């Protein structure tokens, strides 16, 4: 079963990513790592002239595979001429799965020399390697024998300094491997750009180079960060971060824990910033545009603890510290002991997450289809789509987590990846620990697309103690993993059933613990519309409430399900609101004084989640203000009144505590 890529997109990638960058301040999609030994500028560079070389248009193409195709001297005159990009990719891949090569010869101007250049190759299906004048500049996905698709990954490859011919002729060669279905180059932008052009055209960030004095102290800040990691001094690194630092879901505490764990494995770390440019953006931010990696050793071998990606570091000029991007749509990962490797997931935080720091939120886990991955939601502009649902759409704000499931069918594999165990025992607990979730089944939902629809129903039905609402778009509800060759541990009893068989085996009482939504389009390529009809009949027969739909027009692609995400997320929203309405128990709240710092810490708890905490100091007028963190009271007598409001609107009683100066006799301190 092939994952259907989004065709056509609602708008060009440049526009969609620009909107995302402004609206969500996201951790931006990773730039491909340069080839080993690639020379990239490591000192802060002031942007000079701009290079904006559009390479879309007529290219040469052939099927097959030969390393000689990467060399600029190769004669490609008898190859087929194709347009790059084409919405449906190369027509040669319509009935052929395998290798193909694209080549283009072009001139690069003299004044591009000395700039931080990036080769933007847009989107290719499924995997690729790119060569400039025979020098490998980047790759995405994996080639056979262990082929892995990255059709959803935007290709942005830093250009090694030794690769271009400035003021002369250059050859860009791109090797592509198509795994199934259509393939090839299906979306741009395609070109050679200086980093300032990439910032503006791809990420929607425009600005000017910082002045020399600013560049000097920012460069010194980066040097202090590198020196701290090289010496193993986490405290010194934290001193370079603002007190309210938040970058890609990491506050100071999580960043410290992460660095300490890496140092325990490696001994020391090397922070490597390449292609650095320091700018003042037009919206007033001071930014460092850098290709950053944190490198050390793991099990005696070199290891990138933080793989090289293009990052935009936000700097606070007042404190001269890094303040973080406060992203709401970004990549994260869990260090899986069960898998012995990292498992990536993308996190979306709702619009009010940073504005209401005491509020806790429901969570929806969104599972992708075959040949997909956690990053496929980025080119779909899914963060902006979710923002629309939670603002103008009026749905209940939720955290959305999009884990990478490869093509593993969301089960444990015999002698292979224990995906489901990792998800249940490691990823969900980490999400509940690191983000402000309501860690209760009534506030945890599962949605899935295609293979992900199977995953949402299979996992949700197996774990009613964890999940309440289940949604599937054009899901593989009629398939069991064994049908596609996936075997789990535990013999016959350990194999996952198809969701249809799973539902058939359960009682109406068991099934009624869940809310159900499922749909498909009439002309689904895999007949999953029939699975919708079958599941609808099963649930009707057991008297279980559900919502299902077979749309009269459409196939197994994005056009079938993306316009209907309001229905699936609406299911989760309705269930959350019903659960909140049923809650009548108020939260509990306490206040305590740290005698060393003379700060009052307030804590609240509630079964369904705390929306906010409020306090007053030495007031008798009944007014309160929002608690955002420990309250400094100094070495004086103070009366603190605190109360809490849960997510259902229940308000606790007011708790009053009096704290005396440190030298006072008796009383509370």
Secondary structure as UniProt FT lines:
FT   HELIX           13..24
FT   TURN            36..37
FT   STRAND          52..54
FT   STRAND          57..63
FT   HELIX           67..70
FT   TURN            72..73
FT   TURN            77..78
FT   STRAND          80..84
FT   TURN            87..88
FT   HELIX           91..93
FT   STRAND          99..108
FT   HELIX           110..112
FT   TURN            113..114
FT   STRAND          117..125
FT   STRAND          127..132
FT   TURN            133..134
FT   STRAND          135..140
FT   TURN            144..145
FT   TURN            151..152
FT   STRAND          155..158
FT   TURN            161..163
FT   STRAND          168..177
FT   STRAND          184..194
FT   HELIX           195..201
FT   TURN            202..203
FT   STRAND          207..209
FT   HELIX           212..230
FT   TURN            231..232
FT   HELIX           234..238
FT   TURN            239..240
FT   TURN            243..244
FT   STRAND          246..247
FT   TURN            248..249
FT   STRAND          250..251
FT   HELIX           252..266
FT   STRAND          270..281
FT   TURN            282..283
FT   STRAND          286..298
FT   TURN            299..300
FT   STRAND          301..316
FT   TURN            317..320
FT   STRAND          321..322
FT   STRAND          329..336
FT   TURN            337..340
FT   STRAND          341..348
FT   TURN            351..355
FT   TURN            357..358
FT   STRAND          361..367
FT   TURN            370..371
FT   TURN            374..375
FT   HELIX           376..379
FT   TURN            380..381
FT   HELIX           382..390
FT   TURN            391..393
FT   STRAND          398..403
FT   TURN            406..407
FT   TURN            409..410
FT   TURN            414..415
FT   HELIX           419..422
FT   HELIX           423..427
FT   HELIX           428..434
FT   HELIX           441..443
FT   STRAND          444..449
FT   HELIX           451..462
FT   TURN            464..466
FT   STRAND          469..473
FT   TURN            477..478
FT   HELIX           481..484
FT   HELIX           491..494
FT   HELIX           499..504
FT   HELIX           508..511
FT   TURN            512..513
FT   STRAND          515..521
FT   TURN            522..523
FT   TURN            525..526
FT   HELIX           528..541
FT   TURN            542..543
FT   STRAND          547..551
FT   HELIX           558..561
FT   HELIX           562..564
FT   HELIX           565..581
FT   STRAND          588..594
FT   TURN            595..598
FT   STRAND          599..605
FT   TURN            607..608
FT   STRAND          610..617
FT   STRAND          625..626
FT   STRAND          631..632
FT   STRAND          638..646
FT   TURN            647..648
FT   STRAND          655..659
FT   TURN            662..663
//
